Amino acid sequence: MVEWTEFERATIQDIFTNMNYDVVGPQSLARCLIVYPWTQRYFGKFGVLYNAAAIMGNPMIAAHGKVVLRGLEEAAKNMDNIKATYADLSVLHSEKLHVDPDNFRLLGDCLTVVVAAQLGAAFTPEAQAAFQKFLAVAISSLQRQYH
Amino acid sequence: MSLSAKDKAAVRDLWSKVSGKADDIGNDALSRMLVVYPQTKTYFSHWKDLSPGSAPVRKHGKTVMGGVAEAVSKIDDLTSGLLNLSELHAFQLRVDPANFKILSHNILVVLAAMFPDDFTPEAHVAMDKFLSALALALAEKYR
């Protein structure tokens, strides 16, 4: 069972309540595909990923970025039960999508960078710690059903 | 994953925009590292105060960013350019190289927070590659 402090709960709720999903989702996924180009292996059917400009302007990537972020929102809404919340998603990523779990961490790092850019100084070291702990739990739960 | 001419140009370009705030970047990145990755505090047990923005943290952030500045100037040959720093880290400091990745991540987070418009995805990938190459050069003398 993950133990969350009051500060951590409040910080995560705060971040997700005030999140601009239309910006953060697309930007995080696009950044991941640009900064770690090998992640593009999972997006063969997503149109043109030729260069950074193409990726940033790709509507299929933008739409998918929002899907991923809404998935994280589910975890934020169920912080005491992320493992169970993500059971089906974990099977999906393992059995159907065949995603190497290391990619979750790469996307998580890009998400952290984008959130930092959005919040600036408000993204204090303590807030960053809470956010990264949350991402670590989400990622661990997503890896749970791999075998 | 070596640095292309385009990467080096992007790093120099970004550095010219952010180097004026190098001290603040160093302080913020180090502060975040100590808070977000508490295991890194083990290297600083000789400091009186490990809290964000404390005097020892500020001072050391400056030192670290001085190293980054040196690396930018020697970007065409990091391995030989940073030999002295590598020997320092290998034989005296003996910092586990896994921690270079951790500090690099926090430098990227700070750049995003402080320079959201300049830290474009292109600048991000170039900087990430550069910091990885820097870490590799620092680890050169380890074994």
Boltz contact constraints between the chains, C-beta under 6 A:
constraints:
  - contact:
      token1: [A, 31]
      token2: [B, 121]
      max_distance: 6.0
  - contact:
      token1: [A, 34]
      token2: [B, 121]
      max_distance: 6.0
  - contact:
      token1: [A, 34]
      token2: [B, 125]
      max_distance: 6.0
  - contact:
      token1: [A, 35]
      token2: [B, 124]
      max_distance: 6.0
  - contact:
      token1: [A, 35]
      token2: [B, 125]
      max_distance: 6.0
  - contact:
      token1: [A, 35]
      token2: [B, 128]
      max_distance: 6.0
  - contact:
      token1: [A, 52]
      token2: [B, 121]
      max_distance: 6.0
  - contact:
      token1: [A, 52]
      token2: [B, 122]
      max_distance: 6.0
  - contact:
      token1: [A, 113]
      token2: [B, 108]
      max_distance: 6.0
  - contact:
      token1: [A, 113]
      token2: [B, 109]
      max_distance: 6.0
  - contact:
      token1: [A, 113]
      token2: [B, 112]
      max_distance: 6.0
  - contact:
      token1: [A, 116]
      token2: [B, 109]
      max_distance: 6.0
  - contact:
      token1: [A, 116]
      token2: [B, 112]
      max_distance: 6.0
  - contact:
      token1: [A, 116]
      token2: [B, 113]
      max_distance: 6.0
  - contact:
      token1: [A, 117]
      token2: [B, 112]
      max_distance: 6.0
  - contact:
      token1: [A, 117]
      token2: [B, 116]
      max_distance: 6.0
  - contact:
      token1: [A, 120]
      token2: [B, 113]
      max_distance: 6.0
  - contact:
      token1: [A, 123]
      token2: [B, 113]
      max_distance: 6.0
  - contact:
      token1: [A, 125]
      token2: [B, 31]
      max_distance: 6.0
  - contact:
      token1: [A, 125]
      token2: [B, 32]
      max_distance: 6.0
  - contact:
      token1: [A, 125]
      token2: [B, 35]
      max_distance: 6.0
  - contact:
      token1: [A, 125]
      token2: [B, 52]
      max_distance: 6.0
  - contact:
      token1: [A, 128]
      token2: [B, 32]
      max_distance: 6.0
  - contact:
      token1: [A, 128]
      token2: [B, 36]
      max_distance: 6.0
  - contact:
      token1: [A, 129]
      token2: [B, 35]
      max_distance: 6.0
  - contact:
      token1: [A, 129]
      token2: [B, 36]
      max_distance: 6.0
  - contact:
      token1: [A, 132]
      token2: [B, 36]
      max_distance: 6.0
